[in-house]
Amino acid sequence: MLLAALAAILIMTIVWATMVWTSSNDVPMSKHGWIALGLGTAFSLVIGCGLMALMFFSSRSGYDEAATPKFMQRREEDE
C-alpha cells in the first residue's frame, strides 16, 4: 500500500513538473540564469553528499555514542 502511494505521488510530481516546464517555454533564460541554475544544483549535490558522508563517518567511528557515563549506564540498563 505504501509503495503504491509513493508511486502515485511520484507520477503526480512528474506530471506537474512536465506541465510547468512546457507552459514556461516562451520565457527566455539568459546565460547567467543557466550558470546560476547549474551552480546551485552542483552546490546542493555537494552539500548533500558531504553531509551524508559525515553522517556515515560519525556513525561508524563511534562519535554518536553517549559522552557521559551516566547515559552509558542507562543504555546498559535498557538492554
Steps between C-alpha positions, in 0.01 A plus 500: 500500500782739591683425177188573297450833678863598441475401134183709462671802658800453269277481192304811605825688559637403159175604328498834686867568422442422131200734486693783666806446281301503175279795600804722554655424162470856372683654797866545406777432750825690461847350510535621859179322597630169365831550681316574827278194451801275437701637791204474737437139399867405532534675837188327633629159391843561656347615830255206506767241423742655748247500782404139429868400501552676833196326644629155401852581623366622832282195544773249419777660704307518826449875526127446550549307820407655835757748630444449873504181707155584641344450156706184442355348819147574380571332168637189674196484728263519202666205328 
